[in-house]
Amino acid sequence: MLKQYPTILYVLQKGLWYFLTFIAAIVINFALPRLGDNNPVDIIMGKAAQGLSQEEAKQKKASLLASFGMAELSTRTYDTVGYECALNEKGEAYLKEAFVPAIKVTERKIKDSAGADSVVNDTVGIFEPKLDASGAVMKEAASDSAGKPILDSAGVPVMKNVMQPVMVKKIVHVEKGSVVYSTTPVLENGTPVLKEEPVLSSSVVQFFAYIKNIFHGDLGLSYSQYPKPVIEIIKESLPWTLAIQFPTLMLGWIVGNLLGAIAAYKRGIFDKVFFPLAMLLNGIPFFVFGMLLVAAFSISLGWLPAMGAYGFDQVPSFSWEFYKSVGLHYILPFFSIFPILLSGQATGMRSMSIYELGTDYMKYAKWMGLREGKIVSYIFRNAMLPQLTGLAQSLGAMVGGALITEMIFSYPGLGMAMLTAIQQNDYATIQGCTLMISICVLVANFSVDILIALCDPRVKAGIQVGGK
């Protein structure tokens, strides 16, 4: 049925491939931190456990494992018998049922300060007579509060039963959704102790929990900026990267392609001056060009600031002074990329336009006496299809490609956030940034594929691009 709608079929096929690529990116992001012996929570706990007691660190780790979907959780609320560690005849540690003194809780009513009735729980131990080896009740001399023996009228010490607390099995209450622990008896310095470790869920369960967290916008916690969520770091950094990259790429692509098409059509003095200049700029790495701009306009002339996104004396706010500072800091990063990107697009468009000028339909258009603007529009439309692919690659690399520019100008974008995470082994932030870059690449390429489907007549005719 979809064969009757080749454009829709083309878009759906591309969308399926991009979706599978997105799943592959998620799988790689999930698997990389788990290739070694440590898991992400163990790395976080290196910072999170500082200053915490052993029990507090245990509770913190349990909460992190549960939030990451890595721990096995109880499926119901129940009570179970507790265990303790002991030594057998061979001196080996083993588990045995733990017993605790029995208690009796009684309620009594009292008057509070306001005169209202309130209930107080009194907890008292339960005791029973202690028996000797023969089963007889053991006796001991009674004494008063001062510790003196109590004597009867004949001067004989009064005897009383030796009492001991009633011991009952220790009951552990497990709430539904709490972390399940495995208990192992071990010896530490000759002393038997219990070692409790959370039971990790299977890799499949962890993977689906990871996907669930991603679609809820939860990319984990930063190791270097604990307990700051990774998504917060991306939210703070991404707008700066988009602000410097997106306008630069779009203006460079549009202006560069227009100038390339005009240079190919006009030739003459414009092409002789423009083409060598474009080739020269295209051969300069943009980070070298950026350093030259800093040396000239910041260090030598002192006209423009060289570092940061706004002045050190400014606080982000909706004020003219702040916007002015942002604008001044924006000039050098913008012009370190824009001329080079423009020259690259212009040289590519010029070559494609010269090819289009030699085609039969273009010669026919000139013989028909069409005006120059119409001819240039035809050239631009047919020559820009390969340029759209270049735009997709540029847009896709927009987020990650800003790294060197942001390093040169100390711009607080995603590139700098990723560099800082790499320097501090912050795997969670690296994961989040690479996943964001992957999403940007896929979305940009898919968007351009939709444009190609709308602009390329071969797609509308049902002929696949690059095939028959």
Buried (B, 14 or more C-beta within 10 A) or exposed (E): EEEEEBBEBBBEEBBEBBEEBBEEBBEEBBEEBBEEEEBBBBBBBEBBBEEBEEEEBBEBBBBBBBBBBBBBBEEEEEEEEBBBBEBEEEEEBEBEEBBEEBEEEEEEEEEEEEEEEEEEEEEEEEBEEBEEEEEEEEEEEEEEEEEEEEEEEEEEEEEEBBBEBBEEEBEEEBEEEBBBBEEEBEEEEEEBBBEEEBEBBEEEBBBEBBBEBBEEEBBBBBBBBBEBBBBEBBEBBBEBBBBBBEBBBBBBBEBBBBBBBBBBBEEEEEBEEBBEEBEEBBEBEBBEBBBEBBEEBBEEEEEBBBBBBBBEEBEEEEEEEBEEBBEBBBBBBBBBBBBBBBBBBBBBBBBBBBBBBEEEEBEEBEEEEBEEEEBBEBBBEBBBBEBBBBBBBBBBBBBBBBBBBBBBBEBBBBBBBBBBBBEBEBBBBBBBBBBBBBBBBBBBBBBBBBBBBEBBEBBBEEBEEEEE
